[in-house]
Amino acid sequence: MEMKKTMLAVMAASAVLPMLAGIEMGVPFTDGAVLQRGMKVPVWGKVTPPADGNVKVEFAGQVKTAAIGKDGSWKVVLDPMEASKEGRVLTVGAAGETLKVKDMLVGEVWFASGQSNMECPIWGASSRYRDMKGGLMTTMTRLPFVRYVKCERKWSVEPRAFSAKWCKFTPEDLQLFYRAGSGLEAKGGVHLSAVAFYYARELYLALDIPIGIVDASWGGTNIDAWTPRSGYDGCEDSVKETAAYPVKADWKKGVDSKGPIGGAHQQPTVLFNGMVAPFAPMAIRGFIWYQGCHNGGEGDMYRAKLHALYNGWSREFANPNLRLYLVQLAPYRHNWLGICMAQTMFAAEEKNAAVAVTADVGNFVDIHPNDKEIVAKRLAVHALKRDYGFAIPEDDSPVFKSVEFKDGKATVSFDHVKDWYVYAADRSRSPAFELAGEDGAWQPAKIANYRQTKGKDGKMQDADFIDGPVIVLSSDKVPAPVKVRYMGQPGTAGTLFNEASLPLGPFESR
């Protein structure tokens, strides 16, 4: 009897598979996918083997048709749609066959990309390389209208195809990759990015619509590997010379696909091809980016490379208004001054970009600080204000504007701040400012314009606040300062914040 049931099951499967085998969907379009609201939505695929005629796509009351190309490829474009939590079916008909993609939602779609601080999982096998409360969050989070794709680590000389698996923000799916017997825990884990988790969660709690996030991240990788070839068109010559050289197919010989760096993984475009390109030109709102350690010594060159990265993604996803919200590097053994300034400058130059400053949440002995929730909140506040119309007074950290040197003091002006407060774990009021004279020697500086308050003894003393956006600095060792900087020394952290609790990041006056 059991053998008969097995034979019947095999026969049923063989009867179904040929009917569906002729229609292949583009990578994003699998069961449980989230489509972008408010934009035209390209939907594409292939008929194999190629067939004459048209393809017919039906979804949410829309019916679209398109001719099948000579190579079997096809694409339709759905009209902009409202957000919907209804799990609907997308039906594709071609060459006498029909394929149904189930439980598709409409909402907001984002990518999360970068190196290890983006890849750092919400919950994983390492006690250090994961979010500090990831176990709790994955256990208690049940948001089935938030969906994610975790891209497998793969590099490729050319864009490659793969199957995207959309998972839900539920305990069952959030801990999917660490379940006993999954076969993946022994490979070091490939779980959802903690920053991506918190970012998507923040958006859902604020918007109450479906959220989709695609996690394409890989530790130890440089920005060049994530930059599309098209991004180098029109970019600065210095970037073309250092990054836009040919990719060789034979680089994949002898490369460990599990290794984080080295060889092919660092060549231009190979990670974009292997992990991102198959999703383009999917309709998305934008991407969040946490990377820079591997390019840490490049200084202003990194600013130019960020432009190439943004231009490439914008072109490949056919979205001139694509958003890019990036994370500024947090303090470590060294301070990343040059690259932090490059990140700030890029955000000032690109109207669709913004930077989340993390000067206060670093770890001097761990390059992977494990409080990823605050990082995601600072990214999310950009989206809520700029993309979703929330009445948020300030979403930017303070930014150095100008400095005037007079009578031995430096009067420093900033944008994006009305008043300051100081917070340090040791209760000190000594933010990491320095002044330098013509000799170029940096010396610690003191703030001269703290708010004054009356102490218990009746005497006036410094408070933890500075009224207004201007900071006045002086140093007994620098009688005639000509330059000012903040967090220029190793082992320094951000302790100055604006009225929105956003920290001042590293800077140096020119």
N, C-alpha and C positions, 0 to 999 in steps of 0.2 A: 504493500500500500504506500509506504514511504517512498519507494523507488518510483512509483507511478506519479506521485505528487511532484517529485523532483524533475521527472521528465516533462511533465506538463508545464512546470515553471520555466524550464529551459526553452521549450517550444514557444511559450508566450513571450519570453524575452527576445527570441530570435525573430518573432513576428513584429515586435515593436521597433527594434533597433534599426532595421533598414529604412523604415519610414522616416526616422529622425536623423539618420546619419548624413543625409544630403545637405542639411542646413547647419552651418556653424555660426555662432554668434560672436561678435566682438568681445574682447576680454571682459569689459565691465558688466556685461549683460547676462548674469546668471541669477538663479533663484535668490530672492531676498535683497536684490540690489536697491540702492537709493538713487533716484534721478534728481537732477538739479531743478529747482523751481524757478520760475520767472525768467528763464532763458530758453532759446531754441535748443533742442536736445538732439544731437546727432545720434542715430542708432545704426550700427553697421554689422556686416557679417560676410559670409561667403557661402556659395552653393558649390558643393563638391560631389561629383565632378561638375564643371561649369555647364550651365543649361541656358537655352534661349528663353526669352520672356521676361516677366517682371516679378518682383517680390512685393508682397503686400504685408504691411505691418499695421496692427491694430492695438491701440492702448488708450485707455481713459476716454473713450468716445471718439478718438481720432483714428482716421484711416489714411495711411500714406502708402504710395506705391513708388517704385523706382525700377529702372531697367537693370538687369543683371549683366555685369561686364563680361568681357571675353575671358577673363581669368576667374570668373565666378563671383567676384566681389560686388557688393551692393551697399548703398547707404541711403537712408531716409532721414528727414529732419522733422521731429515733432515740434508743434507749436508750444510756446511757453505755457506752463501749467501752474496751478495753485498747489500749495503744499497739501499733502494728503497722507493720513495714517492708514488709509484703506489699502490692504494688500491686494493689488490688482494683477491681472494676468496680461502679459504682453504676448500677442500671437503673431507669428511670422509664417506666411505661406509662400511657397515657391516650388516650382517643378513638381506639382502634384502632392507635395508634402506639407505638413504643418508642424510647427514647433511652438511650444508654450513655455514662457518663462514666468514663474509664479512669484507671488508675494512681493511685488515691486512697489516701493513707496516713492513719494515725491517730497523733497525737502531741500536741505542745504548739504553740499558735498565739498569736502576739503581733502587735500593731501598733506601728509606729514613726512618730511624728509630730512636727511642729514646724516651725521655720523653718530658716535656712541651715545652722546647725551640725549639724542632723539630716540635712538634705538633702545636705550635703557628701559627694561620692561616694567609694566605695572606690577607684575609678580613673576618671580622666576627662581631658578635653582640656586643662584648666588645670594648670600645674605647681604652683600654690599651693593651688587649691581642690580638694583630694583628700587622701586619707590618705597619710602619708609613705612607707608601704611597700605601697601598694595594688597596684602592678604585680606585685610579688612574690607577694602573697597571692592575687590572682586567677589567677595562673599556676599556683600550686602546690596550690590548694585543689580537692579532688575529693570532695565530700560529697553524693552524689545524694539522700540522704534529708533534706537541708535544702533547703527550697523557699522561693521568695520571689515576691511580686507587687510590681512598681513601678507605682504609680498615676500616670496622666498628670495634669499640672497642669490642673485645670479647676475653675472655680467655678460655682455654680448657685444660683438663687433657691429652687428646689425640688430634692429628692433626684432624681438622675438615674441612668439605667441605663448600664452599659458592660460590656465583656467583660474579665474579669481573666485575665491570662496568667501561669500559674505556671511559674517557671523554676527550674533546679537550681543548687546550688552546685558548678558545674563550670567549668573554664576557658572552655568553649564558651559557656555561658550567662552567666557573670559578666562577660564582655567582649562580650556580645551587642550592646549598644547602641553600641559603639565600633568595631564591625567595618566595614571599608571597604565602602561601598555600601549600608549599612543605611538611609541617608537621615536618620538622627537625629543623627549627629555634627555636622552643620552647624547644628543648632538649639541647640547649647550643651550637649548631653548630658542624658540623663535616667537616669543609671545608679543602681544600688542604693546607698543610704545606707551610709557606712562604719560608723557606729555600729550600724546595723541588721545589717550583715554580721558584725561582731565579736560582737555580742550573741547572734545566732542560733548562731554558731559555738561560742561558749563554752557555751551550753546543750547543744548536741549533744555536745560532747566530754565534758561532765559527766554527761549523762543517757543517751546512746546510744540515743535514740529519735528518730523524725522530728520536725523542727521546721519550722514555717511562720511566715514573717514578712511582713507587709504594710507596705510603705513608702509612707506618705501624708504627704509633707512638701513645703514650698515656702518658699524663701528670702524674707526680708523681710516675712513675714506676722505679724499680731498674734494673740493668743490668742482674741480675740472671734470671728474668722472660723472658728475650729475648734470653737467651742462650740455644741452643739445648742440649739435653742430650749427644749427641755425642761429644760436645765440651769439656766435662769434662774428656774424655778419654785421658790419658797421661798428664793432666795438673798438676800443683803443688798441693801437698797434702793439703795445707792450703785452697785452693779453694774447693777441694772436701769436706773437713770437714765442711765448712761454707755454701756451696751452693748446693751440690749435694745430698740432702736428698730426700726421697720419696715424691711424690706429692699425696695427698689424694683426692679422688673424692668427699668426703663429705664436703670439704672446700667450695664448691659452695653454700651450704645451708646458706641462710641469707645474701648473698653478693649482694650489689647493683651493677648491671652491669654498671651503669652510674658513679659510684664512681671512683675517680682517683687512690686511694691507699687502702691499708688494705687487710687483709685476703689473699684470693687466688691470687690477682693481683701481689703479690710480691714473689710468690713461683717459684722455678726454672722451666723454660721452658714453663710455661702456656701461655705466650703471644706469644712466638714463635709458639706454637701449634695453637693458636687461630687466629693469624693474618699473619704469615709468612710461616709456613710449607706447607700449601696447594699450594703455588707457586713453591715449590721445586720438582724436580730439574730443574726448568726453567733456560734457558741460560741467564745469566746476566753478565754485566761487573763488578759490585761491588755494595757497599752500602756506604752511608754517614750516620754518626752516631753523634747524639748530645744528650748526656746523661751524668749524673755524679752527679748531685745535690743530688739525693736520696742516693748515696753511698759516699757522701762528706767526711765522717770521716774515710774512709778506707785506705787512703794513698797508700802504695805500694801494698796492697792487690788488689786494683783496677787494677793495671797493670796486675796481673796474671789473673784477671777476663776478661780483654780485650782479652787476648790470648785465653781463653776458648770461648769467644763469637766469635772471628774470626775463630778459628779452627772449631767450630760447624757449622757456616754458610758456610764455605768453603766445609766442608764434605757434608752437606745436599744439597747444590747446585752443588755438584760434580765438583768443580772448584778450583783446587790448586792455580790458579793465581788470585783468587777473590781479588778485591781491597777493602780496608777499609780506608776511609778518615773521620777522626773524628774532632769534634770541641772541643777545649780546653775551659774550663769554663771561663766565663768573670767575672770581679770583681763584688762583691755584698757587703753586709754588712761585710762579711768576705771574705778572699782572696782565699780560695781553694788551698793554697800552696801545700799541700801534694798530692791532687788528680791531680793537674796540672802537677806536676813533674812525677806522675805515667803515665799520658797520654803521656808526652814527651818521657819517657823511653820506653813505649810500641812501639811507632812509630819508635824508634831507633832500636828496636829488631826485628820487623816484617817488612820484605822487601817489602811487598805489602801494607803497611800502611803509612799514613802521617797525620800530625796534623795541623789544622788551628787554629792559635793563635788569641784570641779576647781580649787580655789584655787591649786594648785601647777603647773598645766599650761597657763596662759594664754600669750598672746603680746601684748606691749604695742604692737606695730605691725601686728598682724593679728588681726582679730576672729574669724578661723577658724583656731584652732590645729589643727595637722594630725596630732597624735597622738590618733587616735580609739579606738585599742585600749584604752588605760587607762580612757577614759570608759566604754566598754562593759563592761569587767571590773568596774568599780565599780557599774554597774547590775546586772550579772549576779549579783554576790555577794548582793544583796538577794533575788533570785528563788531562788537556790540555798538560802539559809537559810530564807526565809519560806514559799516555795511547794513546795520539793522536799525538805525535811527534811535538808539537809546539816548536819553538826555543825560549824558555823562559829561560833567564839566571839563574833565581833563583825563586824557588817556596816554599822554606822553610823559616820559621822565624829563626832568630838567635837562637843558642842553646849554652848554657854554656859548655865549654870544659875543662878548667883547671884554677887554680889560683896559683900565687906565692906570698908569703908574704916576704917582705924584707924592712928594714929601715922604718918601720911603714906604709908602703903602700901595697896595694893589686893590683897586675897586673893580670887582668882577661882576659882570651882568650876565643874566641867564634868561632863556625863554622857557615857557611852560612851567612857571612857578610864580605864585603870589606871595607865599610865606614859606619859611623853612622850619623844620624841626630836626633835632639830632637824636638818634637812638644808637647806642652802643651797648654791647653786653656788659662791659665793665663800667658803665655809667660815666664814661669820660666824655669830654666835650672837645676832643682833639681830632676832627676829621683830617684825612690824609692829604692835606694841602702842602705844597712846597713852593718856595720862591727861589729864583736864581738871578744873579747879577750878570755883569758882562763876562765874568770868568766862567760862567756856565755851571758852577757848583750849586747843586740843589740843597736847600736847607728847609727844615720843618717850619711851617708858618702857623700863626695863631689867628683865630677869628676875632676881630676887634669890635664887631657890632652886634653881639648877642643882646637880646632883650634883657633889661635889668629888672630884677624883682627884689623885694625886701625879704631878707632872711629872718629866722627866728630871733636872731640877735639884734634885729633892727637895721643891720647894714645892708647896703645894696650889693647884689651878687648876680652873676650870669645865670640866666634861665636856659632851658633847652630849645629856645626858639629864636629865630631871626625874623624881624618884621620886614616885609618887602622882599623883592627878588634879588637885591644886590648883597654881595658878601664883601666885606673889607678885611684884607689880610695884611699881616706884617710879620717880620722876623728880625730879631736883634742881630742875627748874623748876616743879614742882607740889607744894608742901608739904602741901596739904590737898585731895587729889583727891576728886571726887564722881561721876565717870563714867569708864568704860573702854571702849575699842573696839579692834578688830583689823581691819587692812586697810582703814582709813578714808581713807587718802590715795591719790591716783592713783599708779600706778607701783609698787605693792606686791604681793607675791605671798605665798602660803602657804608657810611653812617649818616648821610644827609638825605632828607626826603622832602618832597613837596607836599602840598595840602591833600593830594590824592594818595599819599603813602607810596609814591613811586620814587625810587632812588636816583640820585645823580650818579652817572657813570664816569669812567676814566676820561680825562682830556688833558691836553697840553696846548698852551697858546703858541702861536707861530711867531 
